[in-house]
Amino acid sequence: MRKCAGVTGLFVVGFLCVACVADDRAASQPSAAAADGPTSRPGIQSADVVTTKPTAASAKPGAVAVKQITPRTKPGEVPVKPGPAPAAVLSSGDPKVDEILDKLEVKGQAIKGLACELTYKYVTVFPVEDAQIKQGELLFARAEPNPRFLIHFTKLIADGVIVEHGEYFLFDGEWLTERNDRGKTVTKRQIVRKGKRVNPFRLGKGPFPLPFGQKREEILRTFTVTLEAPAAGDPENADHLHCVPLPRTELATKYSRVEMYVDKKIELPVRIVTERIKDKNRIEVDFKKIDTDEAPAMSRFQIDEPRGYTVTIEPLPPMPKHGTAPTGEP
């Protein structure tokens, strides 16, 4: 997946923002002994054959021979080999955190689309703390083969001055289009090859993760997550998850921490805060008036190209003859 340097920092804040099935067959109930079989033991059916296989280890004094259980089949039947044991589910170590992450995953996967107000704040800390704020809206919709999103900023607040600000970011399932009205530029970057299915929002993989539909296991493979106590200035009625990137992960080279605030009622993130390692600057994003009742119409996921704007198109490189995508592509 190509990294879009101009927008990665913006969308990383979007998430930068499942159970182990026990085999409870009748192992606890002893089987009846077969007339011509060995004495039954818990977990062994009377129709099974138990054999003792000598090993090099069992030849030593005090060693125990290896017992093998072979299901007895009827004539003409093919023995069925047991499948692999279910993989253990990752846990944060805190049941409350796991519960929040599970609800976040379920709700995020259930929504077909959403619309909300978006406030993006870039905070610099040196030599003195200062902030630049952008305000606009976010549209998101699930679609085939890939989801869509549109971010449209309409205002810029800097040094106490509010100015009208037209800036767009559109992902249509294949191309990421950026339009900057101040610079009168439109840039189109092909992110996914036509018709290819991919999750562009996957943590640590996609170029612009969003905070909707992230899987608990993917989060815990990337972060150590703890639940923080409420503090002044936090969003109301929200759980505060403090996320520290795990060593040797891609995000650990960029961010020292990610703060995620999950609304207890709608079970979706309402604020994301990231802190960069290199300069301690922060990105704070607030999602307000989130509406998940109806997916935005596909006709809304478009950006006009005004006359006189400079348009730049950056397609992916041609596929090699052997058909394998170049390094970095999904």
N, C-alpha and C positions, 0 to 999 in steps of 0.2 A: 504494500500500500504506500503510495507516495506521500511524503510529509509536505504539508503546505506551510512553509515558514511564516507566511504572513498571517495565517489564521489559526495555526496550531495552538498558540498561547490562549487565544480567545475561547476555543471550543474545548480545550483540555479542562477548563474549569467546569465544564458541563457535567463531568462527574469527577473529574479530578477535583459525575453526577453527573441444593437447594437442599431423601433421607435414607439412611442406610436401611435396606430392606432385610429384616432378619429372616433367616430360614427356620421357621418354627414347625417344621414337619414333626411327626410323632417321635422325636428323638428322646423325649422325656418319658415315653410310654414303652415298656418292654414288650417285645414281640413274642408271640407264642412259639415254642420250639418246634422245629420240623422233626418228623419221625426219624428221618435219616440224616439230619443236619446237626450242626454243633449246638451247644447250649446257647440260647438266645441271650443277647445283651441289649441294653437301650441303644436305639439308633440303628439296629441291624434287623432287617426283616427276615422272616423264617425262610423265604425263598432265596435269600442271598447265600453265597458260598464264601466262607472265610478260609483263607489259606495262609500258611506261614511261609514267608520267603526269607531264606537265610541270606545274610549279608556279611561282609567282611567284619563289620562291627559286632554282629551277633555271635561271631566265633570266639570273642573274647570272654573271659570269665565275668559273670554278672551282667552281661549285655542282654538286652531284650530283643527277640526276633521281631521283624517287621510284619504286621498283620495287613493283609490286603483283602478288601471286600469287593467281590465281583458279583454284580446282579445276575441272578439266574434267569434265563430267558426261555420262552417256549420255542419249539422247533420252528425255524423260519424267521424268527424275530432277530433284529439287530440290536445288540446292547446299546443303551443310550449312555453316553459319557456325561458326567455331571458338568454343568457350566461353571464359569469362573465365579468366584465369590464377589458379591457387590462391593464396589469401592466405598471406602469410608468418606463421609461428608466432612468437609473442612468446617471447623468451628473457631470462633473468636476466643472461646474460653469463657464467655459471658452469655448465658442464655438470653438475657434481655437484648443484647446486641444482635445475636443470631435471629431473634424474633423480628427485630426491626428490619434487618437485611432481607429476611424471607418475605415480609410484607411488601418491602420496596420492590423486590423482584416480581412477585405475583402481580402487583398493581401495575407496574411498568409494562409487563407483557400483556396485560388485559386491555389496556387502552388502545383504541384504534387511531387516536390522534388527539391533539390538544392545541390550545391557543392561550397565550398569557402575555402579560406585560413583562418587560425585561429591563433591568437596570444593571449596567456593567461599569464597575469602578476600578480604575487602575491606580494603585497607591504607590508612590515612590517615597522612600524613607530617608534618602540622603541628598543634600545635606540637612534638609528639614522635610518633614512629612508633607506631602502634597497629593492631591487627587484629581484625576480627570474622569468625568462621568459621562456615559452615553446612555440614552434612554430610547426604548423602542418596543418592538413586539417580536414574539417567537411563534411560529407555526410549525407543527410537527404532524406527520401523517404516515401510517404504515401503508406500504404499497408493494407491488410486485414488479421486478424481482427485489427491489431495495426500497427502504423508507425514504421519505423526503423531509426536508426542513427548510424554512426561510427565516432569516433574522433581518429585520429592517430597523435600523436606528434612525430616529428623526430629530433628536436633540443632542447637543454637546455642551457640557458645562465645564468650564475651565477658568480658574482665577476669578470665580464668582460671576462670570459672564455666560449667559445662555444664548446659544446660537442655533438656528435651524441647521440640521446636519443630515444629509442623505447618504446613507451607507447600507449596502445590502450584501448578504451572504446567502446563496441559494445552492442547495444540493438536490438535484433532480433524480437521483438514483444512479447517475453515471458521471455527470459533470458538476464541479463546484464553480459557481460563478460569483465573482466579486464586482460590485459596482461602487465607485467612489465619486459622488457628485462634485466634491470640492476639486478633485484632480481631473474630473471628467474622463475617467478611465473605466473600462470594463475588461476584466480578466477571466478567461474560462480555462479551467484546468480539468483534464479528464482524470478522474480518480479511480474509476472502475471500468473495465472493458464492457462494451455493450452486451447486455443479456446475462452477464455474470452475476451470480448471487454472492453477496458479501455483507458482513455486518460492519459498516464503517464507524460505528460508535463503540466498538469493543475496547475495553480498558487496555491501555498499553499497546494496542494494535492499530486501531483506527486513527485517522488524522484529526478527528474532532468528536471525541466521546461526549455524549449528552447524558443527563442524569436520569434517563428513563429506560427501564428494562434491563439494568445491569444485574448480572447473576451474583448471588452470594459467594459462590466458590471463586469466581473471577476476581471479586473484590478482595477476598481473603488471600488469594494467591499474590496479590499486589501490595496489600496494606496490612499493618497491624491496626486493628480498630478497637477503640475504647469509647465508653459512654461518659460524656462530661456532664457535670452539674449545670443547671441553667445559670446564666449570668446576665447582667444588665446589658441591654442592647440586642439580645438574642431575639429572633422571631418568636412571636407568641405561639404557645401550644406546639412546640417543636422539640424533638429529640436531637441533641447535639452529638454527632459522631466525630471523634478525633481520629484521623487516619494518617499514619506515618508509613511512607513507602518502605517496603522491605528491601534489605540490602541486595544488590546485584539485580535489581529490576530496573527497567528503563526509566521509570518515573523517579527512582531514587537519585538519578543523576541530575534531575531538574528541580525537584520540589522537596522541601524539608517537611511540609505537612499539607494536609488537605482537611478542611473543616466542612462537614456536611450537616445541614439542618433539615430533618425530615418532619414534615407536618404530621401530627398524630391522627388527624381526621382523614385527610386525603391520601396519606401514605406516599407522598412524593416529596422530593427535595424542594425547599423554598429558598434556600441560600446555600451557595458554595463559596468557600474561601480557599485560595491556594497561596502558598508562600514560596518564592523561588530561592534556591540555594545560593546562587551567585551574588545576589544583591539584597536579599530579604524583601524585595518589592512584593506587593500582594495584588491579587486579582480577586475582587469580590463581586459575585453575581447574585442578584435577587430575582426570583420568579414570583410574580404577584398576579392575583386574579386568575388563577389557573382554571381553565374550562376544559373538561374532558368529556362533556356530554356528546359532542359530535365532532367527527374528524373534519378538518377544513377541506373544502372542495379542491380538487386537483388544479382547477383553473387559477387558484390563488398562488400556486407555486411557479411564478413566472417573474422575470425581470426584463423590463424594456431596455432597449439600447438607443438612447437619445441621439439625434443627429449631432455630429460634431465631436462625439466621444471617441477616444482612441480604444480600439478593441484588440486585445491580445488573446490568441488561442494557443493552448499548450496541450496537444494530445499526448497520450502515452506512446512510447516508442513502438515500432512495429514488432509483432510477435516473431521470434526466431523460427526458422524453418522446422525445427524439431518440435515446436508447439509448446514449449515450456515458457511460462511468463518470466520476464527479467527479474533479477534479484530485487526484493523489496515489494513486489506486487503480491496480492493475495492469490 
